């Protein structure tokens, strides 16, 4: 038993060769699953009458409404479902439109294309953006030429190990299966963090673009203000303001009224009643609801978690802690702070893992850190099925443990760091 604990503590089981083999196996299994799904479909819906890309069908259907000049229709669930049935057949399940009006323009552009091409373009372009953002994370944290070789960028095979791990990350296939926006969310977060010091205004613009998924942007202004990135805060606010103005000019004020009215459906049916499925939603709120806890207590548990994460991020971003810890904490905290995040949203873990992995390779891994990062990387492939079968969540506890571990590391580093010459100069 002591030997097992020591292996987990040191992370000795996370070898390069084992990591490579597991990633290759998952990549092959995921690719095979996608091929079978498409091959057994009719080109638009799979053999279970679900549209290929499932949730992407609501984006495409909404886009067709926008092209017809009916921008408020996607926010009406019966109307949205009627359009999905008209496109994909009467037996298709309902996929609700829960985005703010910012996303209507993207939906309209995609709806110009045939459905299959639109899905391919959407997933392909955002996947490339995601991979480039992970590469940027690694490049930002690469050691100096005189330092030791950079293990994360070197594989023993022909492929760079970082690229294999980024592509084989299980959340990638969850996102592909749903035709969702996890690639875009992760890429915006990662790229903004990478360029934050050198190009704070552009970073703010990218943070502002995350308003299309507003539940993940709640803590970003707090972290930026705590870190003194005031130009980034201003740029993010200006980006959102310009987007609001553009949407209003394009679609009228009625689209905002329709959006606000639709949030009642999202809150009560999707979130509070769990029609989506508690096992799919990756939040403290969904975990306690899955266990039968009443609604007020579930909101209380989520509120306490959000407040605790917010307080920790404010301290961390104001501290002298290594930037990689701050960046990873913000990405993980963005998920923990909201009651509404699904397993494809775990794509946000990719930049967090990348920041922490490179930091560990350069500065040494804390006890249990390698094990926890490996489990966090694997979590998206089993967290939904495990919770559905056993009511045991996986991703949420792992995210909480990882957040606490990096916070503990930050406290340790700042308590021993010199008091002069450490604070980052505001660009």
C-alpha positions in Angstrom: 0.0 0.0 0.0 2.8 2.4 0.9 4.4 1.6 -2.4 1.3 2.5 -4.3 0.9 5.7 -2.5 4.6 6.6 -3.3 4.0 5.8 -7.0 1.0 8.1 -7.0 2.9 10.8 -5.0 5.8 10.9 -7.4 3.8 10.2 -10.5 6.4 7.6 -11.5 3.7 5.7 -13.4 3.2 8.7 -15.8 6.1 7.7 -18.1 6.7 9.2 -21.6 6.2 5.9 -23.3 3.0 5.0 -21.3 1.6 8.5 -22.0 2.3 8.2 -25.7 0.7 4.7 -25.9 -2.4 5.7 -24.1 -2.8 8.9 -26.2 -2.3 6.8 -29.4 -4.9 4.3 -28.3 -7.4 7.0 -27.4 -6.8 8.8 -30.7 -7.3 5.6 -32.7 -10.5 4.7 -30.7 -11.9 8.2 -31.0 -11.2 8.4 -34.7 -12.7 5.0 -35.3 -15.8 6.0 -33.4 -16.2 9.1 -35.5 -15.8 7.1 -38.7 -18.4 4.5 -37.7 -20.8 7.3 -36.6 -20.5 9.0 -40.0 -20.5 5.8 -42.0 -23.7 4.5 -40.4 -25.5 7.9 -40.9 -27.6 9.1 -43.8 -25.2 12.0 -44.2 -27.2 14.3 -42.0 -28.5 12.2 -39.0 -27.1 9.1 -37.4 -28.8 5.8 -37.0 -30.5 7.0 -33.8 -32.1 9.9 -35.6 -29.7 12.4 -34.0 -28.2 15.0 -36.2 -24.5 14.5 -36.8 -22.8 16.9 -34.4 -26.0 16.8 -32.3 -25.9 20.2 -30.6 -24.6 21.9 -33.7 -28.0 21.3 -35.2 -29.4 24.1 -33.0 -26.7 26.5 -34.3 -27.5 25.7 -37.9 -31.3 25.9 -37.3 -30.8 29.3 -35.6 -28.7 30.5 -38.5 -31.4 29.7 -41.0 -33.9 31.8 -39.0 -31.4 34.7 -39.0 -31.0 34.4 -42.8 -34.8 34.8 -43.0 -34.8 37.9 -40.9 -36.3 36.1 -37.8 -33.5 36.6 -35.3 -35.8 36.3 -32.3 -37.1 32.8 -33.3 -34.2 30.7 -32.0 -35.0 32.0 -28.4 -38.5 30.5 -28.6 -38.1 26.7 -27.9 -41.2 25.5 -29.8 -40.2 27.5 -32.9 -36.5 26.4 -32.6 -37.6 22.7 -32.3 -40.0 23.1 -35.3 -37.1 24.3 -37.4 -34.8 21.4 -36.3 -37.6 18.9 -37.2 -38.0 20.6 -40.5 -34.3 20.2 -41.3 -33.5 16.9 -39.7 -36.8 15.0 -39.6 -39.7 14.7 -37.2 -38.0 12.2 -35.0 -35.0 14.3 -34.2 -34.5 15.2 -30.5 -34.7 18.8 -29.3 -31.5 20.8 -29.0 -32.2 24.2 -27.4 -30.6 27.5 -28.3 -29.0 28.9 -25.1 -26.5 31.5 -26.5 -26.7 35.2 -26.2 -27.4 37.2 -29.4 -23.7 37.6 -30.0 -23.6 34.2 -31.6 -26.4 34.7 -34.1 -24.0 36.2 -36.7 -21.7 33.1 -36.5 -24.8 30.9 -36.8 -26.0 32.8 -39.9 -22.6 32.5 -41.7 -22.5 28.7 -41.0 -26.2 28.3 -42.2 -25.2 29.6 -45.7 -23.4 26.3 -46.3 -24.9 22.8 -46.5 -25.2 21.2 -43.1 -22.4 18.7 -43.5 -20.0 21.3 -44.8 -20.9 23.8 -42.1 -20.2 21.2 -39.4 -16.9 20.3 -41.0 -15.8 24.0 -41.3 -16.9 24.9 -37.8 -15.1 22.0 -36.1 -12.1 22.1 -38.4 -11.4 25.8 -38.1 -11.9 25.9 -34.3 -9.8 22.7 -33.8 -6.9 24.3 -35.6 -7.3 27.5 -33.5 -7.3 25.3 -30.4 -4.1 23.5 -31.4 -2.3 26.7 -32.3 -3.3 28.1 -28.9 -1.8 25.1 -27.0 1.3 25.4 -29.1 1.5 29.1 -28.1 1.2 28.1 -24.4 4.1 25.8 -24.8 6.2 28.3 -26.7 5.5 31.0 -24.1 6.8 28.8 -21.4 9.7 27.2 -23.3 13.1 27.3 -21.5 15.9 29.3 -22.8 18.3 27.8 -25.4 20.9 27.3 -22.7 18.5 25.4 -20.5 17.6 21.7 -20.6 15.8 20.2 -23.6 12.0 20.7 -23.7 10.5 17.2 -23.1 6.9 18.2 -23.8 7.8 19.2 -27.3 9.8 16.1 -28.2 8.4 12.6 -28.8 10.4 9.5 -29.4 8.2 8.8 -32.4 7.8 11.1 -35.4 5.0 13.1 -33.9 5.6 15.9 -31.3 4.3 14.6 -28.0 2.5 17.8 -27.2 0.5 17.6 -30.5 -0.4 14.0 -29.9 -1.6 14.8 -26.3 -3.6 17.9 -27.5 -5.4 16.0 -30.3 -6.0 12.9 -28.2 -7.3 14.8 -25.2 -10.6 13.0 -24.6 -12.6 16.2 -24.4 -11.7 16.7 -28.1 -13.8 13.8 -29.1 -16.6 14.8 -26.8 -16.6 18.1 -28.4 -16.5 16.6 -31.9 -19.4 14.3 -31.1 -21.5 17.3 -30.1 -20.3 19.6 -32.8 -19.8 22.1 -30.1 -17.7 25.2 -29.3 -15.3 23.9 -26.8 -12.4 24.3 -29.2 -13.2 28.0 -29.6 -13.7 28.6 -25.8 -10.3 26.9 -25.0 -8.5 28.8 -27.8 -9.8 32.2 -26.8 -8.9 31.6 -23.1 -5.4 30.1 -23.9 -4.4 32.8 -26.5 -5.6 35.6 -24.3 -3.5 34.3 -21.4 -0.4 33.8 -23.6 -0.4 37.3 -24.9 -1.6 39.1 -21.8 1.7 40.6 -20.8 2.9 41.6 -24.3 -0.4 42.6 -25.9 -2.8 43.4 -23.1 -5.3 45.2 -25.4 -5.6 42.3 -27.8 -5.8 39.9 -24.9 -8.7 41.9 -23.6 -10.5 41.7 -27.0 -10.2 37.9 -26.9 -11.5 37.8 -23.3 -14.4 40.0 -24.4 -15.2 37.5 -27.2 -15.8 34.9 -24.5 -19.1 36.8 -23.9 -20.7 34.3 -26.2 -20.3 31.9 -23.3 -21.0 34.4 -20.5 -21.0 31.8 -17.7 -17.2 31.3 -18.2 -16.4 35.0 -18.0 -17.6 35.8 -14.5 -14.3 35.7 -12.8 -12.1 37.0 -15.6 -12.5 40.7 -14.8 -11.7 40.0 -11.1 -8.5 38.2 -12.0 -7.4 40.9 -14.4 -8.1 43.7 -12.0 -6.3 41.9 -9.2 -3.3 41.5 -11.5 -3.4 45.1 -12.5 -4.3 44.5 -16.2 -6.5 47.5 -16.5 -6.0 48.0 -20.2 -7.1 44.4 -20.8 -10.2 45.0 -18.6 -11.0 48.1 -20.6 -10.5 46.3 -23.9 -12.7 43.4 -22.8 -15.5 45.8 -21.7 -15.2 47.8 -25.0 -15.4 44.6 -27.0 -18.6 43.5 -25.3 -20.0 47.0 -25.7 -19.3 47.1 -29.4 -20.7 43.6 -29.8 -23.9 44.7 -28.0 -24.2 47.7 -30.3 -23.6 45.7 -33.4 -26.2 43.1 -32.5 -28.7 45.7 -31.6 -28.2 47.6 -34.9 -28.4 44.3 -36.9 -31.4 42.7 -35.2 -33.1 45.3 -33.1 -33.7 45.6 -29.4 -36.3 42.8 -29.6 -33.5 40.2 -29.8 -32.4 41.1 -26.3 -35.9 40.8 -24.9 -36.2 37.4 -26.5 -32.9 36.3 -25.1 -33.7 37.4 -21.5 -37.1 35.6 -21.7 -35.3 32.4 -22.9 -33.1 32.3 -19.9 -36.1 31.2 -17.8 -36.3 28.0 -19.9 -32.6 27.5 -19.6 -32.5 28.0 -15.9 -35.6 26.1 -14.9 -35.8 23.2 -17.4 -32.2 22.6 -18.4 -30.4 23.5 -15.2 -32.7 23.2 -12.2 -34.8 20.3 -13.4 -31.8 18.6 -15.0 -33.5 17.7 -18.3 -30.1 17.6 -19.9 -29.0 15.1 -17.3 -27.1 15.7 -14.1 -24.3 13.3 -15.2 -23.6 15.6 -18.2 -23.3 18.9 -16.3 -19.9 19.3 -14.7 -20.5 21.6 -11.7 -20.9 21.5 -8.0 -24.5 22.4 -8.5 -25.2 19.3 -10.7 -23.3 17.0 -8.3 -25.4 17.8 -5.3 -28.6 17.8 -7.4 -27.6 14.4 -8.7 -27.4 13.2 -5.1 -31.0 14.4 -4.4 -30.2 17.7 -2.6 -32.9 20.3 -2.7 -32.6 23.3 -5.0 -31.8 26.0 -2.4 -29.0 23.9 -0.9 -27.6 23.2 -4.4 -27.5 26.9 -5.1 -25.9 27.5 -1.8 -23.2 24.9 -2.4 -22.5 26.4 -5.8 -22.5 29.9 -4.5 -20.0 29.0 -1.8 -17.8 27.3 -4.3 -17.9 30.3 -6.7 -17.1 32.8 -3.9 -14.2 30.7 -2.6 -12.8 30.3 -6.1 -13.2 34.1 -6.7 -11.4 34.9 -3.5 -8.6 32.5 -4.3 -8.2 33.9 -7.8 -8.1 37.5 -6.6 -5.3 36.7 -4.1 -3.4 34.5 -6.6 -3.5 37.1 -9.4 -2.4 39.8 -7.0 0.4 37.7 -5.7 4.0 37.1 -6.9 3.1 33.5 -7.9 4.3 32.1 -11.2 2.1 33.1 -14.1 1.5 29.5 -15.2 -0.3 28.9 -11.9 -2.4 32.0 -12.3 -3.4 31.0 -15.9 -4.2 27.5 -15.0 -6.2 28.6 -12.0 -8.3 31.0 -14.1 -9.1 28.3 -16.7 -10.1 25.7 -14.0 -11.9 28.4 -11.9 -13.9 29.5 -14.9 -15.5 26.0 -14.9 -15.9 25.6 -11.2 -17.5 29.0 -10.8 -20.6 28.3 -12.9 -23.4 25.9 -12.3 -23.8 25.3 -16.0 -20.9 23.6 -17.8 -21.1 20.3 -19.7 -18.5 17.7 -20.5 -17.5 19.3 -23.8 -16.7 22.5 -21.9 -13.9 20.5 -20.2 -11.9 21.6 -23.2 -11.0 24.5 -20.9 -8.9 22.0 -19.0 -6.5 21.7 -22.0 -4.7 25.1 -21.5 -4.8 24.6 -17.8 -3.0 21.2 -18.1 -0.6 22.6 -20.6 0.4 25.5 -18.3 0.8 23.2 -15.3 2.7 20.5 -17.2 5.3 22.9 -18.6 5.6 24.6 -15.2 6.2 21.3 -13.6 8.8 20.2 -16.2 10.7 23.5 -15.6 10.3 23.9 -11.8 9.6 20.4 -10.6 6.3 18.8 -9.9 4.6 19.0 -6.5 3.7 15.7 -4.8 0.8 14.0 -6.5 0.8 16.7 -9.3 1.7 14.5 -12.2 -0.9 11.9 -11.1 -3.6 14.5 -10.8 -2.8 16.1 -14.2 -2.9 12.6 -15.8 -6.3 11.9 -14.3 -7.5 15.3 -15.2 -6.5 14.7 -18.8 -8.3 11.4 -18.8 -11.4 12.5 -17.0 -13.6 13.7 -19.9 -13.8 10.3 -21.5 -15.4 8.6 -18.4 -16.9 11.4 -16.2 -20.3 11.3 -17.9 -20.7 7.5 -18.0 -19.3 7.0 -14.5 -21.8 9.5 -13.0 -24.7 8.1 -14.9 -23.9 4.5 -13.8 -22.8 5.1 -10.2 -23.7 8.7 -9.3 -20.0 9.2 -8.6 -18.7 12.4 -10.2 -15.1 12.5 -11.4 -14.3 15.7 -13.2 -15.6 18.1 -10.5 -13.6 16.6 -7.5 -10.5 16.4 -9.7 -10.8 20.0 -10.7 -11.3 21.0 -7.1 -8.2 19.0 -6.0 -6.1 20.5 -8.8 -7.2 24.0 -8.0 -6.3 23.5 -4.3 -3.0 21.9 -5.2 -1.9 24.8 -7.5 -3.1 27.3 -4.8 -1.0 25.5 -2.2 1.9 25.6 -4.5 1.4 29.3 -5.1 1.3 30.0 -1.4 4.5 28.0 -0.8 6.3 29.8 -3.7 5.2 33.3 -2.6 6.1 32.7 1.0 9.7 31.9 0.1 10.1 34.3 -2.9 12.3 37.4 -2.5 10.4 40.6 -1.9 12.2 42.6 -4.5 12.4 42.3 -8.2 9.6 39.8 -8.4 6.5 41.7 -9.2 5.6 41.9 -12.8 5.8 45.4 -14.4 2.5 46.4 -15.9 2.9 46.5 -19.7 
